[in-house]
Amino acid sequence: MSKPLKNSIEFIDKVHIGDARRLSKKLATESVDVTITSPPYFDMKDYGRANQIGFGQSYEEYLSDLALVFSEVFRATKSTGSLWIIVDTFRKDQEVIPLPFDLASRLKPSGWTLRDIVIWKKERTVPWTHSGATKRIFEYILVFSKGAGSFKYDQDKFREITNLKHWWVRYPERYNPKGKAPEEIWSYDIPVQGSWGDHYVRHFCPLPTELVSRIVQQTTEPNQIVLDPFSGSGTVPTVSKLHSRRYIGFELNSEYVAMFRKHLQVQQELQSNSSSDTTTEDSSKNFERTIISLRILKFGRLLARQLQKQFPSIKIKIFAFQSNEVPSEKFKHYSAEYLIEIGDHNLRTEAARLIDQIATKPPLSKFGIAARCRQISAQNDFSSEQLDLEYFEYTITNSHFHNGHHNLESAWKSSGVLFSPIEVEVEESHG
């Protein structure tokens, strides 16, 4: 048995020509951060090599060889690492063979735990179908970790901030400021054959770069190691390199490896000549700021409304501020300060009790806001910084679109209820 290498420079950032069953034994123990791969199809594609995995094998031999490779991958994977296998069912003698689930069962004795199943919906696929079957438009992505412990899988990087339900404006407390959690169906086109160049080797089923990029970004940081034991046309190594990750690949077909090297060089040159696109990142940050602002303002609006119900004939005015303090309370993610004027100073004690009761019980306790509420009676109760701020006015029924702006003196004298230096103008969609 070959001795595992200790992060050899010669072994990393290279696609090695050879059989994954042999080369996987050379992987250094607990050196790989994520493995992303699509194994050879069973008995469908001849890669032109003797004793290859898949073609010419029995189904049992095929599963056993894949289990052998992935057992070595398990040994080589860090405790926080993961394994992503893109694989599909297939038909043999008119029977559907559940390869993804058979493979998952074979990997379990090695220590792999199936943690998630993602559906890759292929937006561009072959138009024909088999008799007695529907058109096939998806494959499975099996997500494994080393046991049931935690593993790196940052879903925040791909949260959805568009196509939200129209009521998100009025109910910001129901939405994560980073966006809607990713769903289990990912839609990515199959790359057009020849899209890597007219002379690039045509692969049986190339992976979309966007799909691989998503997995790489969710599971690794720059300079961490990405493995693909069945590199094929080299999508995983290429995407990894372009995202400043280290990579290791294995591939039987030397033609694929040669073309991959040329393609990687071209892609690196293109990347160095193009400016980075921060549009998506900026949009995500803007959405996060908006949701937090809406939560803080709605908290103040609901607090004012409850106080008005309790003291219907008393003037109530609330000034809402976002704070940079890091909350120490469990389930509190943001901090805010609310300065509250109760028109009748004889009610201060009763109002303090009521404010605490309202702020610490649902629905306001569910907003994730560590709220510091303080009663005030004059403008000199504001800090020197707060005295000079511009204040936007919101109503008792609307905290998502301001109703004009004031300086502090004007806001103090007005009949308005809710004021804040937070400026929000979000139209409520009715779509």
C-alpha positions as CSV (number, residue, x, y, z in Angstrom):
1,M,0.0,0.0,0.0
2,S,1.3,3.5,-0.9
3,K,2.2,5.7,2.0
4,P,-0.1,8.8,2.3
5,L,1.7,12.0,1.4
6,K,2.1,14.8,3.9
7,N,0.6,17.7,1.9
8,S,3.3,17.3,-0.7
9,I,3.7,20.4,-2.9
10,E,3.9,18.1,-5.9
11,F,0.6,16.5,-5.0
12,I,-1.5,19.7,-4.5
13,D,-2.7,22.0,-7.3
14,K,-2.5,19.3,-9.8
15,V,-4.8,16.8,-11.7
16,H,-3.0,13.5,-11.6
17,I,-3.3,11.0,-14.4
18,G,-4.3,7.6,-13.0
19,D,-6.8,5.5,-11.3
20,A,-8.7,7.0,-8.3
21,R,-8.6,3.6,-6.6
22,R,-4.8,3.8,-6.5
23,L,-4.2,7.5,-6.2
24,S,-6.7,8.0,-3.3
25,K,-4.5,6.0,-1.1
26,K,-1.8,8.7,-1.4
27,L,-3.9,11.4,0.0
28,A,-2.6,12.8,3.3
29,T,-4.8,11.9,6.3
30,E,-7.3,14.7,7.3
31,S,-5.9,17.1,4.7
32,V,-9.0,17.7,2.4
33,D,-11.7,20.3,3.2
34,V,-14.3,19.2,0.7
35,T,-14.7,16.6,-2.1
36,I,-16.9,17.5,-5.0
37,T,-17.3,14.9,-7.7
38,S,-19.4,13.1,-10.2
39,P,-18.4,9.4,-10.5
40,P,-18.2,7.6,-13.8
41,Y,-21.6,6.4,-15.1
42,F,-22.3,2.7,-14.6
43,D,-21.6,0.7,-17.8
44,M,-22.6,3.6,-20.1
45,K,-19.4,5.4,-21.1
46,D,-16.1,3.8,-22.1
47,Y,-13.2,6.0,-21.1
48,G,-10.8,3.9,-23.1
49,R,-8.9,2.4,-20.2
50,A,-8.7,-1.2,-19.1
51,N,-10.2,-2.2,-15.7
52,Q,-12.0,1.2,-15.4
53,I,-14.7,2.0,-12.9
54,G,-18.1,1.7,-14.4
55,F,-17.8,0.4,-17.9
56,G,-17.7,-3.4,-18.2
57,Q,-18.3,-4.0,-14.5
58,S,-21.2,-5.7,-12.7
59,Y,-23.3,-3.4,-10.6
60,E,-21.8,-5.0,-7.4
61,E,-18.2,-4.4,-8.6
62,Y,-19.1,-0.8,-9.5
63,L,-20.5,0.0,-6.0
64,S,-17.6,-1.8,-4.3
65,D,-15.0,0.2,-6.2
66,L,-16.7,3.5,-5.5
67,A,-17.0,2.6,-1.8
68,L,-13.2,1.8,-1.8
69,V,-12.4,5.3,-3.3
70,F,-14.7,7.1,-0.9
71,S,-13.4,5.2,2.1
72,E,-9.9,6.7,1.3
73,V,-11.5,10.1,0.8
74,F,-13.1,9.7,4.3
75,R,-9.7,9.1,5.8
76,A,-8.3,12.1,4.0
77,T,-11.1,14.5,4.9
78,K,-10.9,16.9,7.9
79,S,-13.4,16.5,10.7
80,T,-15.2,19.6,9.5
81,G,-15.1,18.5,5.8
82,S,-17.7,17.1,3.6
83,L,-18.3,15.0,0.5
84,W,-20.6,16.1,-2.3
85,I,-21.5,13.5,-4.9
86,I,-23.5,14.3,-8.1
87,V,-25.1,11.1,-9.2
88,D,-28.3,9.9,-10.8
89,T,-30.6,6.8,-11.0
90,F,-30.5,4.9,-14.3
91,R,-32.6,2.4,-16.1
92,K,-31.5,-1.2,-16.9
93,D,-33.8,-3.7,-18.5
94,Q,-36.7,-1.2,-18.1
95,E,-36.1,-1.1,-14.3
96,V,-35.0,2.1,-12.4
97,I,-31.8,1.4,-10.4
98,P,-31.6,3.7,-7.4
99,L,-27.9,4.3,-7.5
100,P,-27.8,7.4,-5.2
101,F,-29.4,5.5,-2.4
102,D,-27.5,2.2,-3.0
103,L,-24.3,4.3,-3.0
104,A,-25.2,6.1,0.3
105,S,-25.8,2.7,1.9
106,R,-22.4,1.5,0.8
107,L,-20.6,4.6,2.2
108,K,-22.2,4.4,5.6
109,P,-19.8,1.7,7.0
110,S,-16.8,3.9,6.1
111,G,-18.2,6.6,8.5
112,W,-19.9,8.9,6.0
113,T,-23.3,10.2,7.2
114,L,-25.8,11.4,4.6
115,R,-26.7,14.9,5.8
116,D,-28.7,16.4,2.9
117,I,-30.0,15.7,-0.6
118,V,-30.1,18.5,-3.1
119,I,-31.9,18.2,-6.4
120,W,-30.0,19.6,-9.4
121,K,-32.6,20.7,-11.9
122,K,-30.9,20.7,-15.3
123,E,-32.5,23.5,-17.2
124,R,-31.0,22.3,-20.5
125,T,-31.1,18.6,-21.1
126,V,-31.8,16.1,-23.9
127,P,-35.3,16.3,-25.2
128,W,-36.1,12.6,-25.6
129,T,-37.6,10.2,-23.1
130,H,-37.8,6.4,-22.8
131,S,-41.1,4.6,-23.3
132,G,-43.0,4.5,-20.1
133,A,-40.9,7.2,-18.4
134,T,-41.1,10.9,-18.0
135,K,-38.4,13.3,-19.3
136,R,-35.4,13.3,-16.9
137,I,-34.5,16.8,-15.9
138,F,-32.6,16.4,-12.6
139,E,-29.8,14.6,-10.7
140,Y,-29.2,14.1,-7.1
141,I,-26.4,15.8,-5.1
142,L,-25.7,13.7,-2.0
143,V,-24.1,15.7,0.9
144,F,-22.1,13.6,3.4
145,S,-20.2,14.6,6.5
146,K,-17.9,12.7,8.8
147,G,-20.4,11.4,11.3
148,A,-23.2,13.5,12.8
149,G,-21.1,16.4,14.0
150,S,-20.9,19.9,12.6
151,F,-19.3,20.5,9.2
152,K,-18.6,23.7,7.2
153,Y,-21.7,24.5,5.1
154,D,-22.3,28.3,5.0
155,Q,-25.8,28.7,3.5
156,D,-25.8,32.5,4.2
157,K,-23.7,33.0,1.1
158,F,-26.5,31.9,-1.1
159,R,-29.6,33.1,0.6
160,E,-32.4,34.4,-1.6
161,I,-33.1,38.2,-1.5
162,T,-35.4,38.3,-4.5
163,N,-38.8,36.7,-5.2
164,L,-39.9,37.1,-1.6
165,K,-43.5,37.1,-0.6
166,H,-45.0,40.6,-0.9
167,W,-45.7,40.8,2.9
168,W,-42.0,40.9,3.9
169,V,-42.1,44.6,4.2
170,R,-44.8,44.6,6.9
171,Y,-43.4,41.5,8.6
172,P,-39.6,41.9,8.6
173,E,-39.4,39.8,11.9
174,R,-40.3,36.7,9.9
175,Y,-37.4,37.0,7.5
176,N,-33.7,36.4,8.2
177,P,-31.9,39.7,7.4
178,K,-29.5,37.7,5.2
179,G,-32.4,36.4,3.0
180,K,-34.5,33.4,2.6
181,A,-32.9,30.0,3.3
182,P,-31.7,28.1,0.2
183,E,-34.1,25.5,-1.0
184,E,-33.3,21.9,-1.9
185,I,-33.8,22.4,-5.6
186,W,-30.9,24.2,-7.5
187,S,-31.5,25.1,-11.1
188,Y,-28.4,25.3,-13.3
189,D,-28.0,24.8,-17.0
190,I,-25.8,22.0,-18.3
191,P,-22.9,23.6,-20.1
192,V,-23.3,23.8,-23.9
193,Q,-20.8,21.3,-25.5
194,G,-17.9,23.3,-26.8
195,S,-18.5,26.2,-24.4
196,W,-14.9,25.7,-23.2
197,G,-13.6,26.2,-26.7
198,D,-14.1,24.5,-30.1
199,H,-11.2,22.2,-29.5
200,Y,-11.9,21.2,-25.9
201,V,-12.6,17.5,-25.3
202,R,-16.3,16.8,-25.2
203,H,-17.2,15.3,-21.8
204,F,-20.1,12.9,-21.3
205,C,-21.8,15.2,-18.8
206,P,-19.9,18.3,-17.8
207,L,-20.8,20.0,-14.5
208,P,-22.0,23.6,-14.5
209,T,-19.4,26.0,-13.2
210,E,-22.0,27.9,-11.2
211,L,-23.1,24.8,-9.4
212,V,-19.5,23.9,-8.5
213,S,-18.8,27.5,-7.5
214,R,-21.7,27.5,-5.1
215,I,-20.5,24.3,-3.3
216,V,-16.9,25.6,-3.2
217,Q,-17.9,28.9,-1.6
218,Q,-20.3,27.3,0.9
219,T,-17.8,24.7,2.2
220,T,-14.3,26.2,2.0
221,E,-12.2,29.3,2.5
222,P,-9.3,30.5,0.4
223,N,-6.3,28.2,0.4
224,Q,-8.3,25.2,1.6
225,I,-8.1,22.0,-0.4
226,V,-10.8,20.8,-2.8
227,L,-10.6,17.2,-4.1
228,D,-12.2,15.6,-7.2
229,P,-11.2,12.0,-7.6
230,F,-13.0,11.8,-10.9
231,S,-12.0,15.1,-12.4
232,G,-13.3,14.5,-16.0
233,S,-13.2,17.8,-17.9
234,G,-11.7,19.6,-14.9
235,T,-14.6,21.8,-13.8
236,V,-14.0,21.3,-10.1
237,P,-10.2,22.0,-10.2
238,T,-10.8,25.0,-12.4
239,V,-13.5,26.6,-10.3
240,S,-11.4,25.9,-7.1
241,K,-8.4,27.6,-8.5
242,L,-10.4,30.6,-9.7
243,H,-11.7,31.0,-6.1
244,S,-8.2,30.8,-4.7
245,R,-8.6,27.3,-3.3
246,R,-6.0,24.5,-3.6
247,Y,-7.1,21.5,-5.5
248,I,-6.3,17.9,-6.1
249,G,-7.7,15.9,-9.0
250,F,-7.5,12.4,-10.4
251,E,-8.4,11.5,-13.9
252,L,-7.8,8.4,-16.1
253,N,-8.0,10.1,-19.4
254,S,-4.8,12.0,-20.2
255,E,-6.5,14.0,-23.0
256,Y,-8.9,15.5,-20.5
257,V,-6.0,16.4,-18.2
258,A,-4.0,18.1,-21.0
259,M,-7.0,20.1,-22.2
260,F,-7.9,21.1,-18.6
261,R,-4.4,22.6,-18.1
262,K,-4.8,24.7,-21.2
263,H,-8.3,25.8,-20.2
264,L,-7.3,26.7,-16.7
265,Q,-4.5,29.0,-18.1
266,V,-7.0,30.8,-20.3
267,Q,-9.5,31.2,-17.5
268,Q,-6.9,32.6,-15.2
269,E,-5.9,35.2,-17.8
270,L,-9.5,36.1,-18.3
271,Q,-10.0,36.5,-14.6
272,S,-7.0,38.7,-14.2
273,N,-8.2,41.0,-17.0
274,S,-11.7,41.4,-15.6
275,S,-13.0,43.5,-12.6
276,S,-14.7,41.7,-9.8
277,D,-18.5,41.9,-9.7
278,T,-19.7,43.0,-6.3
279,T,-23.3,43.6,-7.3
280,T,-24.7,40.5,-5.6
281,E,-22.7,41.1,-2.4
282,D,-23.8,44.8,-2.3
283,S,-27.5,43.8,-2.8
284,S,-27.3,41.2,0.0
285,K,-25.8,43.8,2.4
286,N,-28.5,46.4,1.4
287,F,-31.2,43.8,2.0
288,E,-29.8,42.9,5.4
289,R,-29.6,46.6,6.5
290,T,-33.2,47.1,5.3
291,I,-34.6,44.1,7.2
292,I,-32.8,45.2,10.4
293,S,-34.1,48.8,10.0
294,L,-37.6,47.6,9.4
295,R,-37.5,45.4,12.5
296,I,-36.2,48.2,14.8
297,L,-38.8,50.6,13.5
298,K,-41.7,48.1,13.7
299,F,-40.6,47.3,17.3
300,G,-41.0,51.0,18.1
301,R,-44.3,51.3,16.3
302,L,-45.9,48.3,18.0
303,L,-44.6,49.5,21.4
304,A,-46.2,52.9,20.8
305,R,-49.4,51.3,19.8
306,Q,-49.6,49.1,22.9
307,L,-48.9,52.2,25.1
308,Q,-51.6,54.2,23.3
309,K,-54.1,51.4,24.0
310,Q,-53.2,51.5,27.7
311,F,-53.1,55.3,27.9
312,P,-55.5,56.5,25.2
313,S,-55.7,60.1,26.3
314,I,-51.9,60.6,27.0
315,K,-49.4,61.8,24.5
316,I,-46.9,59.0,23.5
317,K,-43.8,59.7,21.5
318,I,-40.9,57.2,20.8
319,F,-37.5,57.8,19.3
320,A,-35.8,54.7,17.9
321,F,-32.1,54.3,17.4
322,Q,-30.0,51.4,16.2
323,S,-27.1,50.6,18.5
324,N,-23.7,49.1,17.7
325,E,-23.6,47.1,21.0
326,V,-23.3,43.4,20.7
327,P,-26.2,41.7,22.5
328,S,-25.3,39.3,25.3
329,E,-28.8,37.8,25.6
330,K,-29.6,34.5,23.9
331,F,-31.6,34.8,20.6
332,K,-30.9,38.5,20.4
333,H,-29.0,39.5,17.3
334,Y,-29.3,43.3,17.1
335,S,-29.4,46.2,19.6
336,A,-31.6,49.2,19.7
337,E,-32.4,52.1,22.0
338,Y,-35.9,53.5,22.5
339,L,-36.4,56.9,24.2
340,I,-40.0,57.2,25.2
341,E,-41.9,60.3,26.3
342,I,-45.1,59.6,28.3
343,G,-47.1,62.9,28.4
344,D,-48.2,62.4,32.0
345,H,-45.2,62.2,34.3
346,N,-47.3,60.8,37.1
347,L,-47.6,57.6,35.0
348,R,-43.9,56.9,34.7
349,T,-43.8,54.0,37.2
350,E,-46.8,52.3,35.7
351,A,-45.4,53.0,32.2
352,A,-42.0,51.5,33.1
353,R,-43.7,48.3,34.2
354,L,-45.9,48.2,31.0
355,I,-43.0,48.9,28.7
356,D,-41.0,46.1,30.2
357,Q,-43.9,43.7,29.9
358,I,-44.6,44.6,26.2
359,A,-40.9,44.5,25.2
360,T,-40.2,41.1,26.8
361,K,-43.2,39.2,25.6
362,P,-44.4,38.1,22.1
363,P,-44.6,39.5,19.5
364,L,-41.8,41.9,20.3
365,S,-39.6,39.3,22.1
366,K,-39.5,37.4,18.8
367,F,-37.9,40.3,16.9
368,G,-34.3,39.3,17.9
369,I,-33.7,42.8,19.2
370,A,-32.0,43.6,22.5
371,A,-34.0,46.7,23.3
372,R,-32.9,49.3,25.9
373,C,-36.0,51.4,26.7
374,R,-35.6,54.7,28.6
375,Q,-38.3,57.2,29.5
376,I,-37.5,60.9,28.8
377,S,-39.2,64.2,29.6
378,A,-37.2,66.8,27.8
379,Q,-34.8,67.4,24.9
380,N,-31.8,67.6,27.2
381,D,-32.4,63.8,27.9
382,F,-30.9,63.1,24.5
383,S,-27.1,62.6,24.0
384,S,-25.1,65.3,22.4
385,E,-24.9,63.2,19.2
386,Q,-28.6,62.5,19.2
387,L,-29.4,66.3,19.5
388,D,-27.9,67.0,16.0
389,L,-29.4,64.1,14.1
390,E,-32.1,64.3,11.4
391,Y,-35.2,62.4,12.3
392,F,-37.7,60.7,10.0
393,E,-41.3,60.4,11.0
394,Y,-43.3,57.2,10.9
395,T,-47.0,56.6,11.8
396,I,-48.7,54.2,14.1
397,T,-49.7,52.1,11.1
398,N,-46.7,52.5,8.8
399,S,-43.0,52.0,9.7
400,H,-41.7,51.1,6.2
401,F,-42.1,54.4,4.5
402,H,-41.3,57.7,6.3
403,N,-43.7,60.6,6.4
404,G,-41.1,63.4,6.2
405,H,-38.1,64.5,8.3
406,H,-37.4,66.9,11.2
407,N,-34.7,68.2,13.4
408,L,-35.0,67.2,17.0
409,E,-36.8,70.4,18.1
410,S,-39.4,70.0,15.3
411,A,-39.9,66.3,16.0
412,W,-40.3,67.0,19.7
413,K,-43.1,69.6,19.1
414,S,-44.9,67.7,16.5
415,S,-47.9,65.5,17.1
416,G,-46.2,62.5,15.6
417,V,-45.6,59.2,17.4
418,L,-42.5,57.5,16.0
419,F,-39.2,59.2,15.0
420,S,-35.9,57.8,14.1
421,P,-32.6,58.7,12.3
422,I,-33.2,55.5,10.3
423,E,-34.5,56.4,6.9
424,V,-36.6,53.7,5.2
425,E,-38.6,54.1,2.0
426,V,-39.8,50.6,1.0
427,E,-42.8,50.3,-1.3
428,E,-45.1,47.4,-0.4
429,S,-45.5,45.1,-3.3
430,H,-49.0,43.6,-4.0
431,G,-47.7,41.0,-6.4
